[in-house]
Structure formats: C-alpha cells, structure tokens
Amino acid sequence: MYIYKAGVVGAGTMGAEIAQVISYSGLPVVLKDVNQDFVNSGLKKIREIYKRRVEKGKMSAQDVEAKMMLVTGSTSYDDFKDVDIVVEAVPEKMELKKKIFQELDKVCPEGTILSSNTSSLSISEMGSATRRPHKVVGLHFFFPAHIMKLVEVIPGLATSDETVDDVTSFSESLRKIPVRVNECAGFLVNRLLMPYLNEAAYCLQEGSASMREIDQAAVAFGMPMGPFTLVDNLGLDVCEEVGKILLESYGDRMRPAELWKKFYDAKLLGRKSGAGFYNYQGTDSLADKMVEELRKQHGGKGSKFSIERIIFPMINEAAYCVQEHVSKASDIDIAMRAGVGFPEDKAGILAYGDKIGLDVVLSTLEKLAGEHGARFWPCPLLRRLVGANFLGVKTKRGFFEYT
Ligand SMILES: NC(=O)c1ccc[n+]([C@@H]2O[C@H](COP(=O)([O-])OP(=O)(O)OC[C@H]3O[C@@H](n4cnc5c(N)ncnc54)[C@H](O)[C@@H]3O)[C@@H](O)[C@H]2O)c1
C-alpha cells in the first residue's frame, strides 16, 4: 500500500515529534489536537527541532520552510478524510483512545491504517472499538522520536499481515528501525528494561551501593546512562504506570521495589518536576534522605551489588520473550541497541548472554535467586538450552548459531 498522506492525533510530547519525523521524510501530515493553542504548541516544537538541525548545519532555512509546508495543524477530523495512515498519540487512557479510534473509523477511508503510539495498552482492545480491527496496529515510537531509531510494530489479535507489512515499510521510509513485537504487557523494550531499573532500585534501597555508584557501574558496562539517570529522564510517573501493568501481567518477578512509590508519592518525578533521584534545581536533594530512611527499614546491612545483578534480569526477561515468541532473538537484540542504547560492542542482550555462556547465566541467576528472591528464577528456556549444551559462543550455539 502506498502512503501519500498521514495524520497524527495529539500534538503533545510524542505527537509533535512523530509529525516532525513524518514531514522530514517528505510526506504531508495533518497534526490534530483539541484546540488551536495545543496545535500551535505542537507546530512550535516541530519548528524547534528543525531549527536545531539548521544550527548544526544539517539543513538550510529554506529546507525548513519546505518541510514545515508539509505539516497542517488542525482541530477537526475533516482533514483526515484523505489520509492513508493515522498515528494516535493522545494520553495513555484506553477509553479516550477507543473513542478516538471510533471517530477515525467513521471519517477515514476504509483502507486507512489506524495505529497507536501507546506504551502499554492493548492494541486488540483498541481494534475492537472499530469496524476495521485488521487495520489497527501498534506503532510505538520512543522519546525523543526525532532521534530514537526504534519503532515497535505491534499487531493485535485481529491485525492483518498486510497491515504489519505496510507499517513496517512506512517506518522504514521514516528512516526508523521497525521491530515486530507480538502483543504482551510492556511490549518488548519496556518489558526488558523494567527488571533492570527495578533491580537497581532494590540495590539502592538495600544499601548495596549509592545511586551514583550504580549509575557509574552501568555506564562502565557500556550503557549510555545509568538506571537512575534514565528514570529521571523517562519520568517516575511513567515508570510507576508501566511497573503496575507489568506486575499485573507477570506477577512477583516484576514486583516494584518500595522505593518507586516513595519517590512517586513525594512527587520526585525526575527532570520534569525539577528533581527525582538527582536534583535539577541546584537545591538540596530529598532523594538521599529518602533512600536513607528506606535503608533503615531494610536493616541497613547492605546486600551485595554487582553489575550482573542488574543486567542478568534483562537476559532472563529476554529469554522469556523468545520462549513466548514475542519477538525473534535477532530482533530483541536490535531493539535493545536501537531503543535502549545497549552497548554495540556487546551486540545485544541475548548475544551478550551467549558470549558469557548460558550455563554461567543460569547458575548466576540461581545464585541470585537464593540470595535475593524468586524474581531471579531462571526462565525455563534457559534451562532447556543449557540442558541441550547450547551454551552460546563456546559451543557454537545458544540463542544464536556461531560458525
Ligand atoms: N512521552 C513519552 O516519552 C512517550 C514515549 C512513547 C510512547 N508514549 C505514548 O504516547 C502517547 C502520548 O503521550 P505524550 O507523552 O505525547 O502525551 P502528552 O500529554 O504530551 O500529549 C497528548 C496530547 O493529546 C492531546 N489530546 C487529548 N485528547 C485529544 C483528542 N481527542 N484529539 C486530539 N488530541 C487530543 C492533548 O491535548 C495533548 O496535547 C501515550 O499513549 C504515551 O503512552 C509516550
């Protein structure tokens, strides 16, 4: 299917970025919000992104005007009568999204693909609100969308293969890296990331290491930033929401550390609120005091910190994703590099497991489960691979084959 024109619903943080990416690829795009002020603020954000490209010498001011001409702000669905694809980016509320999908279903041509940028909600449920569930699909961009390369393509139960192929080509035309993710809570990247962030929080509240030490250890491993810096950037409210959804689906292995709620209740939400784990306003940080209180509750003994303790839960969760056919092993590794910045020299989370040796990963997880609890219990697929002597690079077969 050819896509000649796109629509974006919601001109907020993600919608404006997505509209910029679409216009940058040369496609006309309508950007809709509930009132003209929100639309204008979205258009302003797009112009700012282009302006920064001009400042870096990557575009001329003339090019910017040509790209801006491709973006039409709107407060009405009338402008959606000839779009081939819509990306919905309104707040993360199922009822709101369903209502918008019903409205789009009425106004858009029969063949129009309706996609959602949801981080966590069911695509199948959104599809069920329309008369075209085969044309409804998840298209999960990452913030900031004009920089992050990864797009998770998430078919719902009724999404057709044709729709998946069409949005995959569309994402590629936006110069993104699409990865197919079969619907599950947290989709792929958030599902893998959360056990890592959560374990860092357990380490912190148990007094294993300070947040700076944990962040430094992650950076030394090769991550672009440490877990607490990342949470401050993502927003603690967003992490708290994702954490709830993961707990509901996967149970105890995703039980959030108490620290999240304590920070959330104290409105230490990260950069957006001026302070989170770190302080961005130059005043005294509340975070250290709150961590100290939590440590006292935990007896202040200090459990042991190791980089394996925060990285291996990601390997384990990635193994669950392979086992459940959420994504192919190679796509999981691509997604971790493009969506999280997993170090290039380690190729990906599963390739890293293969390199260490899956027998070592298994025994380390068992040891960690003995020390810290069942959340480390190894995924059955890991045990199966080790039983089959698929130990990774050293036996030439693990998650991948090596010649
Ligand atoms: N912010 C992120 O980092 C991020 C990353 C990936 C995915 N997402 C997902 O993207 C979606 C949007 O998140 P956001 O952070 O951009 O939210 P946001 O609050 O910044 O923007 C949402 C926009 O939608 C508008 N809106 C509400 N109802 C509308 C309607 N009926 N018609 C048109 N516009 C309407 C709001 O006025 C607002 O401008 C959510 O589903 C979120 O989970 C967010």
The ligand as an SDF file (V2000), in Angstrom:
LIG
                    3D

 44 48  0  0  0  0  0  0  0  0999 V2000
    6.1660   10.6870   26.4780 N   0  0  0  0  0  0  0  0  0  0  0  0
    6.8790    9.6130   26.1800 C   0  0  0  0  0  0  0  0  0  0  0  0
    8.0710    9.5020   26.4970 O   0  0  0  0  0  0  0  0  0  0  0  0
    6.2370    8.5010   25.4000 C   0  0  0  0  0  0  0  0  0  0  0  0
    7.0610    7.5630   24.7520 C   0  0  0  0  0  0  0  0  0  0  0  0
    6.4630    6.5730   23.9660 C   0  0  0  0  0  0  0  0  0  0  0  0
    5.0850    6.4900   23.8860 C   0  0  0  0  0  0  0  0  0  0  0  0
    4.3090    7.4240   24.5650 N   0  0  0  0  0  0  0  0  0  0  0  0
    2.8490    7.3020   24.4010 C   0  0  0  0  0  0  0  0  0  0  0  0
    2.4330    8.3350   23.5020 O   0  0  0  0  0  0  0  0  0  0  0  0
    1.1100    8.7510   23.8470 C   0  0  0  0  0  0  0  0  0  0  0  0
    1.1070   10.2570   24.0430 C   0  0  0  0  0  0  0  0  0  0  0  0
    1.9730   10.5710   25.0940 O   0  0  0  0  0  0  0  0  0  0  0  0
    2.5610   12.0440   25.2610 P   0  0  0  0  0  0  0  0  0  0  0  0
    3.6350   11.9440   26.2790 O   0  0  0  0  0  0  0  0  0  0  0  0
    2.8460   12.6310   23.9420 O   0  0  0  0  0  0  0  0  0  0  0  0
    1.2800   12.7900   25.8920 O   0  0  0  0  0  0  0  0  0  0  0  0
    1.0470   14.3700   26.0130 P   0  0  0  0  0  0  0  0  0  0  0  0
    0.1570   14.5320   27.1860 O   0  0  0  0  0  0  0  0  0  0  0  0
    2.3270   15.1130   25.9540 O   0  0  0  0  0  0  0  0  0  0  0  0
    0.2200   14.7380   24.6780 O   0  0  0  0  0  0  0  0  0  0  0  0
   -1.0630   14.2540   24.4180 C   0  0  0  0  0  0  0  0  0  0  0  0
   -1.7820   15.2590   23.5640 C   0  0  0  0  0  0  0  0  0  0  0  0
   -3.0030   14.6930   23.1390 O   0  0  0  0  0  0  0  0  0  0  0  0
   -3.9730   15.7280   23.1140 C   0  0  0  0  0  0  0  0  0  0  0  0
   -5.3310   15.1800   23.0790 N   0  0  0  0  0  0  0  0  0  0  0  0
   -6.0980   14.7170   24.0990 C   0  0  0  0  0  0  0  0  0  0  0  0
   -7.3140   14.3460   23.6180 N   0  0  0  0  0  0  0  0  0  0  0  0
   -7.3000   14.5680   22.2790 C   0  0  0  0  0  0  0  0  0  0  0  0
   -8.2600   14.4060   21.2270 C   0  0  0  0  0  0  0  0  0  0  0  0
   -9.4710   13.9320   21.4750 N   0  0  0  0  0  0  0  0  0  0  0  0
   -7.9090   14.7610   19.9630 N   0  0  0  0  0  0  0  0  0  0  0  0
   -6.6720   15.2610   19.7110 C   0  0  0  0  0  0  0  0  0  0  0  0
   -5.7440   15.4450   20.6660 N   0  0  0  0  0  0  0  0  0  0  0  0
   -6.0400   15.1150   21.9200 C   0  0  0  0  0  0  0  0  0  0  0  0
   -3.6470   16.5460   24.3580 C   0  0  0  0  0  0  0  0  0  0  0  0
   -4.2370   17.8190   24.2960 O   0  0  0  0  0  0  0  0  0  0  0  0
   -2.1310   16.5710   24.2970 C   0  0  0  0  0  0  0  0  0  0  0  0
   -1.6420   17.6680   23.5580 O   0  0  0  0  0  0  0  0  0  0  0  0
    0.7000    7.9570   25.0630 C   0  0  0  0  0  0  0  0  0  0  0  0
   -0.0320    6.8440   24.6680 O   0  0  0  0  0  0  0  0  0  0  0  0
    2.0440    7.5190   25.6600 C   0  0  0  0  0  0  0  0  0  0  0  0
    1.9490    6.3330   26.4040 O   0  0  0  0  0  0  0  0  0  0  0  0
    4.8450    8.4190   25.3020 C   0  0  0  0  0  0  0  0  0  0  0  0
  1  2  1  0
  2  3  2  0
  2  4  1  0
  4  5  1  0
  4 44  2  0
  5  6  2  0
  6  7  1  0
  7  8  2  0
  8  9  1  0
  8 44  1  0
  9 10  1  0
  9 42  1  0
 10 11  1  0
 11 12  1  0
 11 40  1  0
 12 13  1  0
 13 14  1  0
 14 15  2  0
 14 16  1  0
 14 17  1  0
 17 18  1  0
 18 19  2  0
 18 20  1  0
 18 21  1  0
 21 22  1  0
 22 23  1  0
 23 24  1  0
 23 38  1  0
 24 25  1  0
 25 26  1  0
 25 36  1  0
 26 27  1  0
 26 35  1  0
 27 28  2  0
 28 29  1  0
 29 30  1  0
 29 35  2  0
 30 31  1  0
 30 32  2  0
 32 33  1  0
 33 34  2  0
 34 35  1  0
 36 37  1  0
 36 38  1  0
 38 39  1  0
 40 41  1  0
 40 42  1  0
 42 43  1  0
M  CHG  2   8   1  16  -1
M  END
$$$$
